[in-house]
């Protein structure tokens, strides 16, 4: 898949979630809940790191578990990694179901409770 196709897939997944929107933030496509709270961004060689990656909120412990199990695919992103956010390499294969699950988890981390499915 090309970067354009990957971004289109990420965009489709994100914008299907309730009350989400997209705009550029720090020059990168970024997805928000309620127009205010960021839950995901796609970075294209951000500050020259060479990665095409998804950066997103993650449930407690998820960053450590995924980075520890597959450091070629997952990483601790700059700026937000200390808050538990997750970096996912999009330039090393794209599994739509995996990315959808990661994005749904990211959304759930920042969305107001009223937007989340009832348990």
C-alpha positions as CSV (number, residue, x, y, z in Angstrom):
1,X,0.0,0.0,0.0
2,X,1.1,3.6,-0.7
3,X,1.3,6.2,2.1
4,X,-1.8,7.9,0.5
5,X,-3.8,4.6,0.7
6,X,-2.7,4.0,4.2
7,X,-3.7,7.5,5.3
8,X,-7.0,7.1,3.6
9,X,-7.6,3.8,5.5
10,X,-6.6,5.4,8.8
11,X,-8.8,8.4,8.0
12,X,-11.8,6.2,7.2
13,X,-11.4,4.3,10.5
14,X,-11.0,7.4,12.6
15,X,-13.8,9.4,11.1
16,X,-16.3,6.5,11.5
17,X,-15.9,7.0,15.3
18,X,-18.5,9.3,17.0
19,X,-17.8,13.0,17.0
20,X,-14.4,12.8,15.4
21,X,-12.7,15.3,13.1
22,X,-9.4,15.7,11.4
23,X,-7.1,18.7,11.0
24,X,-3.4,19.3,10.7
25,X,-1.5,19.6,13.9
26,X,2.3,20.2,13.9
27,X,2.0,19.7,10.1
28,X,0.6,16.1,10.4
29,X,-2.9,14.7,9.9
30,X,-4.4,14.5,13.4
31,X,-7.7,13.1,14.6
32,X,-9.7,14.6,17.4
33,X,-12.7,13.8,19.6
34,X,-15.2,16.6,20.0
35,X,-12.8,18.9,18.0
36,X,-10.5,19.2,21.0
37,X,-8.9,16.0,22.3
38,X,-6.3,14.3,20.1
39,X,-6.4,10.6,20.0
40,X,-4.3,9.8,16.9
41,X,-1.9,11.3,14.3
42,X,-0.1,10.0,11.3
43,X,3.6,11.2,11.2
44,X,5.6,11.1,8.0
45,X,9.2,11.2,8.9
46,X,8.4,13.6,11.8
47,X,11.6,15.6,12.5
48,X,13.4,13.4,10.0
49,X,13.0,10.1,11.9
50,X,12.3,8.2,8.6
51,X,9.2,6.5,9.9
52,X,5.7,6.6,8.5
53,X,3.8,5.9,11.6
54,X,0.6,6.1,13.6
55,X,0.9,7.8,16.9
56,X,-2.0,7.3,19.3
57,X,-3.3,7.1,22.8
58,X,-3.1,3.6,24.4
59,X,-4.6,1.9,27.4
60,X,-2.3,1.6,30.4
61,X,0.4,-1.1,29.9
62,X,-0.3,-1.4,26.2
63,X,2.8,0.5,25.0
64,X,5.1,-1.6,27.1
65,X,3.5,-4.9,26.0
66,X,3.5,-4.1,22.3
67,X,6.9,-2.4,22.1
68,X,8.3,-5.3,24.2
69,X,6.8,-8.0,22.0
70,X,7.5,-6.4,18.6
71,X,10.0,-3.5,18.7
72,X,10.3,-3.5,14.9
73,X,6.6,-2.6,14.5
74,X,5.8,-0.7,17.7
75,X,7.8,2.1,19.4
76,X,7.7,4.7,22.1
77,X,7.0,8.0,20.2
78,X,8.8,11.3,20.9
79,X,6.9,14.0,22.9
80,X,3.9,11.8,24.0
81,X,5.6,8.4,24.7
82,X,6.1,9.4,28.4
83,X,2.3,9.6,28.6
84,X,1.9,5.9,27.4
85,X,1.1,6.8,23.8
86,X,2.0,4.2,21.2
87,X,3.9,4.5,17.9
88,X,3.0,2.0,15.2
89,X,5.1,1.7,12.0
90,X,2.8,1.9,9.0
91,X,5.7,1.5,6.6
92,X,6.3,-2.1,7.7
93,X,3.0,-3.6,6.6
94,X,-0.6,-2.5,7.2
95,X,-3.1,-4.8,8.9
96,X,-6.4,-2.9,8.8
97,X,-8.0,-5.0,11.6
98,X,-5.1,-4.5,13.9
99,X,-5.0,-0.7,13.2
100,X,-8.8,-0.4,13.6
101,X,-8.5,-2.1,17.1
102,X,-5.6,0.2,18.1
103,X,-7.5,3.3,16.9
104,X,-10.7,2.2,18.7
105,X,-8.6,1.8,21.9
106,X,-7.0,5.2,21.4
107,X,-10.5,6.8,20.9
108,X,-11.7,5.1,24.1
109,X,-8.8,6.6,26.1
110,X,-9.7,10.2,25.3
111,X,-13.5,10.2,24.4
112,X,-16.1,11.3,26.9
113,X,-17.9,8.4,28.5
114,X,-21.1,9.2,26.7
115,X,-19.5,8.3,23.3
116,X,-18.3,4.9,24.4
117,X,-20.4,1.7,24.0
118,X,-22.1,0.5,27.1
119,X,-20.5,-2.6,28.6
